[in-house]
Amino acid sequence: MKIYIASSYRNLHAVQLVRDALTAAGNTVLDWTGFVPPLSAFPPSERKAALDDPGRNEVFDFCTEARGRADAVLYIGPAGQDSACEVGI
């Protein structure tokens, strides 16, 4: 089964743990976490701006396409409006 995990970057560790468990169980996880820059690359005051940078359209494009190919969507909350839209698609 192909599974897309909709969540916020705030839940990155949880998404990765669930991804690993689902993959170990034989599922394919359409994983957006590889597109996320490491938090350590930015001082705390610049993290939100770095994650919201419009130059990061590759993650948006991936998520849009992956959500359309998924057999199931798993939501890990709390998360923001983007995740709610992904679940609604």
C-alpha positions, -999 to 999 in steps of 0.1 A, spaced: 0 0 0 12 35 -8 7 58 22 12 96 24 17 111 59 2 146 62 17 166 90 37 196 101 75 200 102 70 203 139 61 166 139 91 156 118 104 130 142 70 114 146 66 113 108 99 96 105 92 70 132 58 62 116 74 61 82 100 36 94 73 14 110 51 14 79 80 7 56 92 -22 78 56 -36 75 60 -37 37 43 -4 28 56 23 5 56 57 22 56 87 0 80 107 21 83 145 21 108 146 49 138 144 26 130 178 12 132 195 46 164 214 55 179 203 89 169 226 117 205 229 127 212 247 95 193 278 107 193 298 139 160 296 157 150 331 146 153 321 109 138 287 109 102 296 100 113 319 72 136 291 58 107 266 59 83 290 43 107 301 16 88 302 -17 120 288 -34 111 255 -18 84 246 -43 99 212 -48 84 200 -16 50 215 -25 51 198 -59 61 165 -44 34 166 -18 7 175 -43 17 147 -66 23 122 -39 -11 128 -23 -28 121 -56 -9 87 -59 -15 75 -23 -38 47 -14 -42 61 21 -34 93 40 -23 93 76 -27 125 95 -4 133 124 -15 163 143 -15 189 155 -5 204 121 -13 234 101 -35 244 71 -14 226 45 -19 193 62 -56 199 65 -57 206 28 -38 174 20 -63 154 40 -92 171 22 -78 163 -12 
